[in-house]
Amino acid sequence: MKILALDGQLVGALISHEPALAHLSELDRLHALVLVNGVSFVVRNVPIPRLNYHLGVEYFRRAEKLKKLAGSAHFRIEEGRICYARRFFPSRCTLTENIPFIDSLLPDLEQTLQSFTERGVFHGAIDPSNIFRVNERWVCVDYGFTFLLQHQPIAGESYEDYLRLGTEADLRALSTLSEMVRQARTSKRPSQALERGGSGNFLYRFVLVGLCLLFGVLYKTNSVREFVRSFIPVLNSTQGEALTPEQLRAFWASEKLENLKRVAYTAVLEKNELAKNIILEGVLDGRGIDHVFADVIITGHKLPWRKLLTEDDANILFGFSLLSLLPDDFRSLPKIQDASITVLFALASGLPEGNSREAAVVELLRRSSELPSPFRESLLLLGQSGMRASGIVHAVCNILMGRFSEEFLRMLFSDGLTSKEGRTALLAIVPSLSEEEAEGVYAFLESDPHWGSKDPLAWFRRSSLVNWKTASALLKLQILTEDATLLSQQATRTLDQEADLLTYPSSDVRNIIVSDLQNSVFRDSSYGSLLSVLTSEQSLSREQVITLVAALSTQGESHYGFIQQWFATSPSPTSVLHLLLARAQEFSRDQRDVRENAELDSFSLSATRYLKKNTEWKATTDELNKMANHPEPLARALAYSRLDASGAAEHQILQDRLHVESDETLKELLRSRLSSKELAESKN
């Protein structure tokens, strides 16, 4: 074995077999290129300042995969010392076989280094410890090994400080490196230099060329950092081995920042499934940990479509949720636009306010049609209504996931429920609420002191035969949305509740209830026509509306008795008149026998008697004409008695009715009314 010292001092001898490499670590200080039967190894056994020890641990995490790429290796780190040996060339070869490759690159080396300087590229100390060759190409594995091993402690306590200071130190040395290249260009060919015994100088030139070529290619393809990331497992600080499952669990459970960073490293950058599962178990158990955006992980793994998560999706979720635990130079994550819809929803709901959440919200709204129901409808509604603010979408996404807070609810209802935005926000969340969740939302709305005179819940508090206080909170929220689709799908309302809702302040709600009652309770009854009148009769109390609907819906012998009881509540005569006219219109459209309808119309009979007894009402000529066409004889008689034969229009109505009236008693009444006018005219 030949040993070529890389620090300028030859200390080697001949050793006959490869396992002897292990014994090199016993030397107090060594930095050498070792050649064993045509195979090259880089060996280091050097002390590092104790204050730099944790940086050394971090450094060697990035190099563990060299064992897989570069063949056999010996690797150990202990406090105050680094012992390290690996192959330089992965296959058996000699330095002279690579001379043509080196000669062709020397002319461009100076220009490449100058380009590095202008771009501010951080390439570390350039020596064989930093590069090796795989599949006929040079590969960089380190950004600053020599800087780490300086005898003075490195200022700062983080790996980010190390990289920053290392960058400054190595860039200051670039002028010296450029000078070395210029010297190489004016010297003899590298093959001649090797023959002269200039092994040390040649080796450095050889390494410089390989490293600069690699950086020139990879820098342009934006691959340097990504390549280095693939060399980052977490190693045990004392043994140089991968952490066991027990150690990973212990590190995460400790909640110490350095330990959390190491587990985050393993989960995100090594894509270690065990580390991800340990983190997932912790956040699903509800144990909050600083520096972790747990809601991102929880949402991604609790969504109903979580089974669609790919490995890349999981990596993005963990990457964003553990972002503050990852080094700055390893925080480059895939573009938001490339994330799946599951990931976008998790980011929009789980990330704190900032640019990342803003970007996720914009993309989520753009692709909301990809979501399953009811998430799709809720997010589409927000987008179509122009409610695209990050905070609003963030709040809705969290509530859809069952996470309620006063902060979310205040954000959604800051303008009150009576505003378009407030109703839209409510409609976005109500379809996905359970009864328990609805109680929480309703309790918040009920306790809000800012509604003032526009309190949307006041109607539910007013006196009524329906005890809305004990009614379903979910039902009340559905009513507050005033949404036709949602209310028309609701099948849990009682008849009393629907009757009371005929007096609800919103005409949209009233019309929905009318349609629902006409298609259910009054589907086979002509009384359905009265419901629309009840929605506009402000003079009828809520109790009167409820009891009338109940009476009209009653079947059998008790029907007439309930109708009579309703008139005992002294309803407004004007309202009764309008209801009676609505019955007349209904009969005019009905093709059944008029007499049959009249016999069944208990309401019209009772209404006419009520109006005859209570004379404090007025009707227009048009209204009297409609009443004169009512199938109920008593209603027609009341109209004839109210028509004034002295007026031309009303006289004509009486004359017309005389030709069509079938009841002989009423015909006599008509003749009497008409003759009274003629008698009055003759006297004049």
C-alpha positions as CSV (number, residue, x, y, z in Angstrom):
1,M,0.0,0.0,0.0
2,K,1.2,3.5,-0.9
3,I,0.3,6.5,1.2
4,L,0.4,10.0,-0.4
5,A,0.0,12.7,2.3
6,L,-2.5,15.4,1.2
7,D,-1.2,17.9,3.8
8,G,2.3,18.0,2.2
9,Q,4.0,15.3,4.2
10,L,4.7,11.7,3.1
11,V,4.2,9.3,6.0
12,G,3.4,6.1,4.3
13,A,4.9,2.6,4.0
14,L,3.8,-0.6,2.3
15,I,1.0,-2.7,3.8
16,S,0.0,-5.8,2.0
17,H,-3.8,-6.1,2.4
18,E,-6.8,-3.8,2.3
19,P,-8.2,-4.5,5.8
20,A,-5.1,-2.8,7.2
21,L,-6.9,0.5,6.3
22,A,-8.6,0.2,9.6
23,H,-5.3,0.6,11.4
24,L,-4.7,4.0,9.8
25,S,-7.3,5.5,12.1
26,E,-4.9,4.8,15.1
27,L,-2.5,7.4,13.9
28,D,-2.8,10.7,15.8
29,R,-3.3,12.8,12.6
30,L,-3.6,11.7,9.0
31,H,-5.0,13.1,5.8
32,A,-3.8,11.0,2.9
33,L,-4.6,9.3,-0.4
34,V,-3.9,5.6,0.0
35,L,-3.3,3.3,-3.0
36,V,-3.9,-0.5,-2.4
37,N,-3.4,-2.8,-5.4
38,G,-4.6,-0.1,-7.8
39,V,-7.6,1.0,-5.7
40,S,-7.5,4.5,-4.1
41,F,-8.7,5.5,-0.7
42,V,-9.0,8.9,1.0
43,V,-8.2,8.6,4.7
44,R,-8.6,11.2,7.5
45,N,-8.0,10.9,11.2
46,V,-8.0,14.4,12.6
47,P,-9.0,16.3,15.7
48,I,-11.7,18.9,15.6
49,P,-12.5,21.6,18.3
50,R,-15.0,20.3,20.8
51,L,-17.2,23.3,20.1
52,N,-17.4,22.2,16.5
53,Y,-18.3,18.6,17.4
54,H,-22.1,18.9,16.7
55,L,-21.3,20.4,13.3
56,G,-19.1,17.5,12.6
57,V,-21.9,15.1,13.4
58,E,-24.1,17.1,11.0
59,Y,-21.5,16.9,8.3
60,F,-21.1,13.2,8.4
61,R,-24.8,12.6,8.1
62,R,-24.5,13.8,4.6
63,A,-21.8,11.4,3.7
64,E,-23.2,8.0,4.9
65,K,-24.3,6.9,1.4
66,L,-20.8,7.0,0.2
67,K,-20.6,3.4,1.5
68,K,-23.1,2.4,-1.1
69,L,-21.5,4.4,-4.0
70,A,-17.8,4.2,-3.3
71,G,-17.3,0.7,-2.1
72,S,-15.9,-0.4,1.3
73,A,-15.3,2.4,3.8
74,H,-14.5,2.9,7.5
75,F,-16.2,5.6,9.2
76,R,-16.3,6.8,12.8
77,I,-16.9,10.1,14.6
78,E,-16.3,10.6,18.3
79,E,-16.1,13.7,20.4
80,G,-13.1,15.7,19.5
81,R,-12.0,13.5,16.6
82,I,-13.0,12.3,13.1
83,C,-11.9,9.0,11.6
84,Y,-12.8,8.4,8.0
85,A,-11.7,6.2,5.1
86,R,-13.4,5.7,1.7
87,R,-12.5,4.8,-1.8
88,F,-11.6,7.6,-4.1
89,F,-12.2,5.7,-7.4
90,P,-15.0,3.2,-7.1
91,S,-13.3,0.7,-9.4
92,R,-9.8,-0.5,-9.7
93,C,-7.8,2.0,-11.7
94,T,-4.6,4.1,-11.6
95,L,-4.1,7.8,-11.7
96,T,-2.3,7.6,-15.1
97,E,-5.4,6.2,-16.7
98,N,-7.2,9.5,-16.1
99,I,-4.5,11.9,-17.5
100,P,-6.1,12.4,-20.9
101,F,-9.4,13.4,-19.1
102,I,-7.5,16.0,-17.1
103,D,-5.5,17.4,-20.0
104,S,-8.7,18.2,-21.9
105,L,-10.1,20.3,-19.0
106,L,-7.2,22.5,-17.9
107,P,-7.8,25.3,-20.5
108,D,-11.3,26.0,-19.2
109,L,-10.5,25.7,-15.5
110,E,-9.6,29.3,-14.9
111,Q,-12.7,30.6,-16.6
112,T,-14.9,28.2,-14.6
113,L,-13.4,29.4,-11.3
114,Q,-14.0,33.0,-12.3
115,S,-17.6,32.1,-13.1
116,F,-18.0,30.6,-9.6
117,T,-16.7,33.8,-8.0
118,E,-19.2,35.9,-9.9
119,R,-22.1,33.6,-9.0
120,G,-21.1,33.3,-5.3
121,V,-21.0,29.5,-5.5
122,F,-20.0,27.8,-2.3
123,H,-17.9,24.8,-3.2
124,G,-15.9,24.2,0.0
125,A,-12.3,23.2,0.4
126,I,-11.2,21.5,-2.8
127,D,-9.3,18.2,-2.2
128,P,-9.9,14.5,-2.6
129,S,-12.1,14.4,0.5
130,N,-14.7,16.4,-1.3
131,I,-15.1,14.4,-4.6
132,F,-15.0,10.9,-6.0
133,R,-15.7,9.3,-9.3
134,V,-18.7,7.2,-10.2
135,N,-19.6,5.8,-13.6
136,E,-16.9,7.9,-15.4
137,R,-18.0,11.2,-13.8
138,W,-16.9,13.3,-10.9
139,V,-19.3,13.7,-8.0
140,C,-19.2,16.3,-5.2
141,V,-20.0,15.2,-1.7
142,D,-19.0,18.1,0.6
143,Y,-19.2,21.9,0.8
144,G,-16.5,22.6,3.4
145,F,-14.7,19.7,5.2
146,T,-11.5,21.5,5.8
147,F,-13.2,24.5,7.2
148,L,-14.9,22.3,9.8
149,L,-11.6,20.9,10.9
150,Q,-9.9,24.3,11.6
151,H,-8.3,24.5,15.0
152,Q,-10.4,27.5,16.1
153,P,-14.0,27.1,17.2
154,I,-16.5,28.2,14.5
155,A,-18.6,31.2,15.5
156,G,-22.3,30.5,15.9
157,E,-24.2,27.4,17.0
158,S,-26.1,26.2,14.0
159,Y,-25.2,24.3,10.8
160,E,-26.5,27.3,8.9
161,D,-23.8,29.4,10.6
162,Y,-21.2,26.9,9.5
163,L,-22.3,27.0,5.9
164,R,-22.4,30.8,5.8
165,L,-19.0,31.2,7.3
166,G,-17.6,28.3,5.2
167,T,-18.8,30.1,2.1
168,E,-17.0,33.3,3.1
169,A,-13.8,31.5,3.8
170,D,-13.7,29.4,0.6
171,L,-14.6,32.3,-1.6
172,R,-11.7,34.3,-0.2
173,A,-9.4,31.4,-1.3
174,L,-10.5,31.5,-4.9
175,S,-7.8,33.8,-6.1
176,T,-5.2,31.3,-4.9
177,L,-6.9,28.5,-6.7
178,S,-7.0,30.5,-9.9
179,E,-3.3,31.1,-9.6
180,M,-2.7,27.3,-9.3
181,V,-4.6,26.9,-12.6
182,R,-2.6,29.5,-14.4
183,Q,0.6,27.8,-13.3
184,A,-0.8,24.4,-14.5
185,R,-1.5,25.9,-17.9
186,T,2.1,27.1,-18.4
187,S,3.7,23.9,-17.1
188,K,4.3,20.7,-19.0
189,R,1.6,18.1,-19.5
190,P,0.3,16.5,-16.4
191,S,1.7,13.1,-17.5
192,Q,5.2,14.7,-17.6
193,A,4.6,16.3,-14.2
194,L,3.7,12.9,-12.8
195,E,6.8,11.3,-14.3
196,R,8.9,14.1,-12.6
197,G,7.5,13.0,-9.3
198,G,5.3,16.0,-8.8
199,S,2.6,13.8,-7.4
200,G,1.3,16.3,-4.9
201,N,0.9,19.2,-7.3
202,F,-0.6,17.0,-9.9
203,L,-3.1,15.5,-7.5
204,Y,-4.4,18.9,-6.5
205,R,-4.7,20.0,-10.2
206,F,-6.4,16.7,-10.9
207,V,-8.9,17.2,-8.2
208,L,-9.5,20.9,-9.0
209,V,-10.4,20.1,-12.6
210,G,-12.8,17.3,-11.6
211,L,-14.5,19.4,-9.0
212,C,-14.9,22.5,-11.2
213,L,-16.2,20.5,-14.1
214,L,-18.8,18.9,-11.9
215,F,-19.9,22.2,-10.4
216,G,-20.1,23.8,-13.8
217,V,-22.4,21.2,-15.1
218,L,-24.6,20.6,-12.0
219,Y,-24.8,24.3,-11.1
220,K,-26.4,25.0,-14.5
221,T,-28.9,22.2,-14.0
222,N,-29.7,23.3,-10.5
223,S,-28.8,19.9,-9.2
224,V,-25.9,20.4,-6.8
225,R,-28.0,20.9,-3.7
226,E,-30.5,18.2,-4.7
227,F,-27.6,15.8,-5.2
228,V,-26.1,16.5,-1.8
229,R,-29.5,16.1,-0.1
230,S,-29.5,12.5,-1.2
231,F,-26.5,11.9,1.2
232,I,-28.3,12.9,4.4
233,P,-29.2,10.1,6.8
234,V,-29.2,10.8,10.6
235,L,-26.3,9.0,12.4
236,N,-25.9,8.2,16.0
237,S,-23.6,10.8,17.5
238,T,-21.3,8.2,19.1
239,Q,-21.4,5.2,16.9
240,G,-21.8,6.6,13.4
241,E,-24.7,4.3,12.7
242,A,-28.3,5.0,11.7
243,L,-30.6,5.7,14.6
244,T,-32.6,2.7,15.7
245,P,-36.4,2.9,16.0
246,E,-36.1,3.2,19.7
247,Q,-33.6,6.1,19.4
248,L,-35.9,7.8,16.8
249,R,-38.8,7.6,19.2
250,A,-36.7,8.8,22.1
251,F,-35.3,11.7,20.2
252,W,-38.8,12.8,19.1
253,A,-40.3,12.4,22.6
254,S,-37.5,14.4,24.1
255,E,-38.8,17.6,22.4
256,K,-35.2,19.0,22.4
257,L,-34.6,21.1,19.4
258,E,-31.5,19.3,18.2
259,N,-33.2,15.9,18.6
260,L,-36.3,17.1,16.7
261,K,-34.1,18.4,13.9
262,R,-32.4,15.0,13.6
263,V,-35.7,13.1,13.3
264,A,-37.1,15.8,10.9
265,Y,-33.9,15.3,8.8
266,T,-34.6,11.6,8.6
267,A,-38.3,11.9,7.8
268,V,-38.1,14.5,5.1
269,L,-34.7,14.4,3.6
270,E,-34.0,10.7,3.9
271,K,-37.7,9.9,3.2
272,N,-37.6,7.5,6.1
273,E,-41.0,5.9,6.6
274,L,-40.3,4.9,10.2
275,A,-39.5,8.5,11.2
276,K,-42.6,9.8,9.5
277,N,-44.7,7.2,11.3
278,I,-43.2,8.3,14.7
279,I,-44.0,11.9,14.0
280,L,-47.5,11.0,12.7
281,E,-48.2,9.0,15.9
282,G,-47.2,11.9,18.0
283,V,-49.3,14.6,16.3
284,L,-52.4,12.3,16.1
285,D,-52.1,11.7,19.8
286,G,-52.6,15.4,20.2
287,R,-49.2,16.1,21.7
288,G,-48.3,19.6,20.6
289,I,-44.7,20.2,19.7
290,D,-43.1,23.6,19.1
291,H,-41.7,24.1,15.6
292,V,-44.2,21.6,14.1
293,F,-47.2,22.6,12.0
294,A,-49.1,19.5,13.2
295,D,-52.4,20.4,11.5
296,V,-50.8,20.0,8.1
297,I,-49.9,16.4,8.8
298,I,-53.2,15.7,10.7
299,T,-55.4,17.1,7.9
300,G,-53.5,15.2,5.2
301,H,-53.9,11.9,7.0
302,K,-57.5,12.4,8.3
303,L,-59.1,13.5,5.0
304,P,-61.6,11.1,3.6
305,W,-59.4,10.8,0.5
306,R,-56.1,10.3,2.3
307,K,-55.8,6.8,0.7
308,L,-54.9,8.7,-2.5
309,L,-51.8,10.2,-0.9
310,T,-48.7,9.3,-2.9
311,E,-45.2,9.1,-1.4
312,D,-44.4,12.5,-2.9
313,D,-47.6,13.9,-1.3
314,A,-46.5,12.6,2.1
315,N,-43.0,14.1,1.6
316,I,-44.5,17.5,0.8
317,L,-46.8,17.3,3.9
318,F,-44.0,16.5,6.2
319,G,-41.7,18.9,4.5
320,F,-44.0,21.9,5.1
321,S,-45.1,20.8,8.6
322,L,-41.4,20.4,9.7
323,L,-40.1,23.3,7.8
324,S,-38.7,25.2,10.8
325,L,-36.7,22.1,11.8
326,L,-34.9,21.8,8.5
327,P,-31.7,23.7,7.7
328,D,-32.1,26.7,5.5
329,D,-30.1,25.2,2.6
330,F,-32.4,22.2,2.5
331,R,-35.7,24.0,2.5
332,S,-36.4,23.9,-1.2
333,L,-39.7,22.1,-1.6
334,P,-41.7,21.2,-4.7
335,K,-43.8,24.0,-6.3
336,I,-47.3,24.4,-4.9
337,Q,-48.7,24.0,-8.4
338,D,-47.3,20.5,-8.5
339,A,-49.0,19.4,-5.3
340,S,-52.0,17.1,-5.2
341,I,-55.4,18.5,-4.2
342,T,-55.1,16.6,-0.8
343,V,-51.9,18.4,-0.1
344,L,-53.3,21.8,-1.1
345,F,-56.2,21.4,1.3
346,A,-53.9,20.3,4.1
347,L,-51.6,23.3,3.5
348,A,-54.4,25.8,3.3
349,S,-55.9,24.6,6.6
350,G,-52.7,23.8,8.5
351,L,-50.1,26.4,7.7
352,P,-49.9,29.7,9.6
353,E,-50.4,33.0,7.8
354,G,-47.7,33.7,5.2
355,N,-46.7,33.3,1.6
356,S,-46.9,29.5,1.6
357,R,-50.5,29.5,2.8
358,E,-51.4,32.3,0.4
359,A,-50.1,30.3,-2.5
360,A,-51.8,27.1,-1.4
361,V,-55.2,28.9,-1.0
362,V,-54.9,30.4,-4.5
363,E,-54.2,27.0,-6.1
364,L,-56.8,25.2,-3.9
365,L,-59.6,27.5,-5.1
366,R,-58.4,27.2,-8.7
367,R,-58.6,23.4,-8.5
368,S,-61.5,23.1,-6.0
369,S,-63.6,21.1,-8.5
370,E,-61.2,18.2,-7.9
371,L,-62.3,17.9,-4.2
372,P,-64.9,15.4,-3.1
373,S,-68.2,16.4,-1.7
374,P,-69.0,18.4,0.6
375,F,-65.5,20.0,0.4
376,R,-65.9,20.7,-3.3
377,E,-69.2,22.6,-3.0
378,S,-67.9,24.7,0.0
379,L,-64.7,25.8,-1.8
380,L,-66.4,26.4,-5.1
381,L,-69.0,28.6,-3.3
382,L,-66.2,30.7,-1.8
383,G,-64.4,31.1,-5.1
384,Q,-67.6,32.0,-7.0
385,S,-68.6,34.5,-4.3
386,G,-65.3,36.3,-4.4
387,M,-64.4,35.3,-0.9
388,R,-60.8,34.3,-1.7
389,A,-59.0,35.8,1.3
390,S,-56.5,33.4,2.7
391,G,-57.9,33.8,6.3
392,I,-61.4,33.0,5.2
393,V,-60.5,29.9,3.2
394,H,-58.1,28.8,6.1
395,A,-61.0,29.1,8.6
396,V,-63.5,27.3,6.4
397,C,-61.1,24.4,5.7
398,N,-60.4,24.0,9.4
399,I,-64.1,24.0,10.3
400,L,-64.8,21.5,7.5
401,M,-62.2,19.3,9.3
402,G,-64.0,19.7,12.6
403,R,-61.6,22.2,14.1
404,F,-63.5,25.0,15.7
405,S,-62.2,28.1,17.4
406,E,-63.6,31.5,18.1
407,E,-60.9,33.0,15.9
408,F,-62.2,31.1,12.9
409,L,-65.8,32.0,13.5
410,R,-65.1,35.7,14.1
411,M,-63.1,35.7,10.8
412,L,-66.1,34.2,8.9
413,F,-68.8,36.3,10.5
414,S,-67.1,39.7,11.1
415,D,-69.7,41.4,8.9
416,G,-72.7,39.6,10.5
417,L,-75.0,37.0,9.2
418,T,-77.3,39.5,7.5
419,S,-74.6,40.3,4.9
420,K,-74.0,38.4,1.8
421,E,-70.6,37.4,3.0
422,G,-71.9,36.1,6.3
423,R,-74.6,33.9,4.7
424,T,-72.0,32.6,2.2
425,A,-69.6,31.7,4.9
426,L,-72.4,30.0,6.9
427,L,-73.6,28.1,3.8
428,A,-70.0,27.0,3.1
429,I,-69.7,25.2,6.5
430,V,-73.2,24.1,7.4
431,P,-73.5,21.1,5.0
432,S,-70.6,19.3,6.7
433,L,-71.6,20.0,10.3
434,S,-72.6,17.4,12.7
435,E,-75.3,18.3,15.3
436,E,-72.7,18.7,18.0
437,E,-70.6,20.9,15.8
438,A,-73.6,22.9,14.8
439,E,-74.4,23.5,18.5
440,G,-70.9,25.1,18.9
441,V,-71.4,27.4,15.9
442,Y,-74.9,28.4,17.0
443,A,-73.7,29.1,20.6
444,F,-71.0,31.4,19.2
445,L,-73.5,33.3,17.0
446,E,-76.0,33.5,19.9
447,S,-73.4,34.9,22.3
448,D,-72.0,37.5,19.9
449,P,-72.8,41.0,21.3
450,H,-72.1,42.8,18.0
451,W,-75.3,42.0,16.1
452,G,-77.3,44.8,17.7
453,S,-80.6,45.5,15.9
454,K,-79.6,43.2,13.1
455,D,-79.5,40.2,15.3
456,P,-80.3,37.3,12.9
457,L,-81.3,35.0,15.7
458,A,-83.9,37.3,17.3
459,W,-86.7,35.7,15.4
460,F,-86.0,32.3,17.1
461,R,-86.1,34.0,20.5
462,R,-89.5,35.7,20.1
463,S,-92.7,34.2,21.6
464,S,-94.1,31.4,19.5
465,L,-96.0,28.1,19.9
466,V,-92.8,26.5,18.7
467,N,-90.0,26.2,21.2
468,W,-87.1,27.0,19.0
469,K,-84.8,27.1,22.0
470,T,-84.9,23.3,22.1
471,A,-84.9,22.9,18.4
472,S,-81.9,21.4,16.5
473,A,-79.0,23.8,16.2
474,L,-78.3,22.4,12.8
475,L,-81.8,23.1,11.7
476,K,-81.6,26.7,12.8
477,L,-78.3,27.2,11.0
478,Q,-79.8,25.7,7.8
479,I,-82.7,28.2,8.1
480,L,-80.2,31.0,8.6
481,T,-78.4,30.2,5.4
482,E,-81.7,31.0,3.5
483,D,-80.5,28.5,0.8
484,A,-83.2,26.9,-1.2
485,T,-81.3,23.7,-2.0
486,L,-80.2,23.1,1.5
487,L,-83.7,23.8,3.0
488,S,-85.6,21.8,0.4
489,Q,-83.4,18.8,1.2
490,Q,-84.2,19.1,4.9
491,A,-86.7,16.5,6.1
492,T,-86.5,16.8,9.9
493,R,-88.8,19.9,10.3
494,T,-92.1,19.3,12.1
495,L,-95.4,20.7,10.8
496,D,-95.5,23.3,13.5
497,Q,-91.9,24.5,12.7
498,E,-92.8,24.8,9.0
499,A,-96.0,26.6,9.8
500,D,-94.1,29.1,12.0
501,L,-91.5,29.6,9.2
502,L,-94.3,31.0,7.0
503,T,-93.7,34.2,9.0
504,Y,-89.9,34.1,8.9
505,P,-88.3,37.5,7.9
506,S,-86.7,36.2,4.8
507,S,-89.1,35.8,1.8
508,D,-86.7,33.2,0.3
509,V,-87.3,31.0,3.4
510,R,-91.0,31.6,3.4
511,N,-91.3,30.6,-0.3
512,I,-89.3,27.4,0.2
513,I,-91.5,26.4,3.1
514,V,-94.7,27.1,1.0
515,S,-93.4,24.8,-1.7
516,D,-92.4,22.1,0.7
517,L,-95.8,22.1,2.4
518,Q,-97.7,22.1,-0.9
519,N,-95.7,19.1,-2.0
520,S,-96.1,17.2,1.2
521,V,-98.9,17.9,3.8
522,F,-101.2,19.6,1.2
523,R,-100.3,17.6,-1.8
524,D,-103.9,16.3,-2.2
525,S,-105.6,19.3,-0.7
526,S,-106.7,22.5,-2.3
527,Y,-105.9,24.4,0.9
528,G,-102.3,24.6,-0.3
529,S,-103.2,27.8,-2.1
530,L,-103.8,29.6,1.2
531,L,-100.1,29.2,2.3
532,S,-98.8,31.9,0.0
533,V,-101.4,34.3,1.4
534,L,-100.2,33.5,4.9
535,T,-96.6,34.4,4.1
536,S,-97.7,38.0,3.3
537,E,-100.3,38.6,6.0
538,Q,-98.4,40.7,8.5
539,S,-101.6,41.2,10.6
540,L,-101.8,37.6,11.5
541,S,-99.7,36.5,14.5
542,R,-97.3,33.6,14.5
543,E,-99.7,31.6,16.7
544,Q,-102.6,32.2,14.3
545,V,-100.6,31.1,11.3
546,I,-99.4,27.9,13.1
547,T,-102.9,27.0,14.3
548,L,-104.5,27.7,10.9
549,V,-102.1,25.4,9.1
550,A,-102.7,22.8,11.7
551,A,-106.5,23.1,11.3
552,L,-106.4,23.0,7.5
553,S,-104.2,19.9,7.6
554,T,-106.6,18.1,9.9
555,Q,-108.7,15.3,8.3
556,G,-112.1,13.8,9.2
557,E,-114.9,15.1,11.4
558,S,-112.7,17.2,13.6
559,H,-111.6,19.4,10.7
560,Y,-114.6,21.8,10.9
561,G,-114.3,22.1,14.6
562,F,-110.6,23.1,14.4
563,I,-111.5,25.7,11.7
564,Q,-114.2,27.1,14.0
565,Q,-111.7,27.3,16.9
566,W,-109.2,29.2,14.7
567,F,-111.8,32.0,13.9
568,A,-112.3,32.2,17.7
569,T,-108.8,33.7,17.9
570,S,-110.3,36.9,16.2
571,P,-108.0,37.1,13.1
572,S,-107.9,40.3,11.1
573,P,-111.0,40.5,8.9
574,T,-108.8,41.9,6.1
575,S,-106.6,38.8,6.3
576,V,-109.7,36.6,6.3
577,L,-110.9,38.3,3.2
578,H,-107.6,37.7,1.4
579,L,-107.8,34.0,2.4
580,L,-111.4,33.8,1.1
581,L,-110.4,35.3,-2.2
582,A,-107.5,32.9,-2.5
583,R,-110.0,30.1,-2.2
584,A,-112.2,31.6,-4.9
585,Q,-109.2,31.8,-7.2
586,E,-108.3,28.2,-6.5
587,F,-111.8,27.0,-7.3
588,S,-111.8,29.0,-10.6
589,R,-108.8,26.9,-11.7
590,D,-110.2,23.6,-10.4
591,Q,-112.1,21.5,-12.9
592,R,-114.1,19.6,-10.4
593,D,-117.8,20.2,-9.8
594,V,-118.3,23.5,-8.1
595,R,-121.0,22.2,-5.8
596,E,-118.7,19.3,-4.7
597,N,-115.9,21.8,-3.8
598,A,-118.3,24.0,-2.0
599,E,-119.6,21.1,0.2
600,L,-116.0,20.3,1.2
601,D,-114.9,23.9,1.8
602,S,-115.4,24.3,5.6
603,F,-113.0,27.2,5.6
604,S,-114.9,29.4,3.1
605,L,-118.1,28.9,4.9
606,S,-116.6,29.8,8.2
607,A,-114.7,32.8,6.7
608,T,-117.9,34.2,5.1
609,R,-119.8,34.0,8.4
610,Y,-116.9,35.7,10.1
611,L,-116.8,38.5,7.6
612,K,-120.6,38.9,7.8
613,K,-120.4,39.3,11.5
614,N,-117.3,41.5,11.5
615,T,-118.2,44.4,9.2
616,E,-115.1,46.5,9.8
617,W,-113.5,45.6,6.5
618,K,-113.4,47.1,3.0
619,A,-113.1,45.4,-0.4
620,T,-112.4,46.9,-3.8
621,T,-114.7,46.3,-6.8
622,D,-112.3,43.8,-8.2
623,E,-112.2,41.9,-4.9
624,L,-116.0,41.9,-4.7
625,N,-116.2,40.6,-8.2
626,K,-113.9,37.7,-7.3
627,M,-116.0,36.9,-4.2
628,A,-119.2,37.1,-6.4
629,N,-117.6,34.2,-8.4
630,H,-116.9,32.1,-5.3
631,P,-118.5,28.6,-5.3
632,E,-119.7,29.1,-1.7
633,P,-123.3,30.5,-1.9
634,L,-122.9,32.4,1.3
635,A,-119.7,34.1,0.0
636,R,-121.5,35.1,-3.2
637,A,-124.4,36.5,-1.2
638,L,-122.0,38.5,0.9
639,A,-120.5,39.9,-2.3
640,Y,-123.9,40.8,-3.8
641,S,-124.9,42.6,-0.6
642,R,-121.7,44.6,-0.7
643,L,-121.8,45.6,-4.3
644,D,-123.3,49.1,-4.9
645,A,-125.8,49.0,-7.8
646,S,-125.6,52.7,-8.2
647,G,-122.1,52.5,-9.5
648,A,-121.8,51.6,-13.2
649,A,-119.0,49.0,-12.7
650,E,-120.7,47.2,-9.8
651,H,-124.1,47.4,-11.5
652,Q,-122.7,45.6,-14.4
653,I,-121.3,42.9,-12.2
654,L,-124.7,42.4,-10.6
655,Q,-126.3,42.2,-14.0
656,D,-123.7,39.7,-15.3
657,R,-124.2,37.5,-12.2
658,L,-127.9,37.5,-12.7
659,H,-127.4,35.5,-16.0
660,V,-125.2,32.9,-14.4
661,E,-126.3,32.5,-10.8
662,S,-127.8,29.0,-10.3
663,D,-129.2,29.6,-6.8
664,E,-132.8,30.9,-7.0
665,T,-132.5,32.6,-3.6
666,L,-129.5,34.5,-4.7
667,K,-131.1,35.4,-8.0
668,E,-133.9,37.1,-6.0
669,L,-131.2,39.0,-4.1
670,L,-129.7,40.1,-7.4
671,R,-133.0,41.3,-8.8
672,S,-133.7,43.1,-5.5
673,R,-130.3,44.9,-5.7
674,L,-130.9,45.9,-9.3
675,S,-134.5,47.0,-8.9
676,S,-133.5,49.1,-5.9
677,K,-131.3,51.1,-8.3
678,E,-134.1,51.5,-10.9
679,L,-136.6,52.6,-8.2
680,A,-134.1,55.2,-7.0
681,E,-133.6,56.5,-10.5
682,S,-137.4,56.8,-11.2
683,K,-137.9,58.9,-8.0
684,N,-135.2,61.2,-9.3
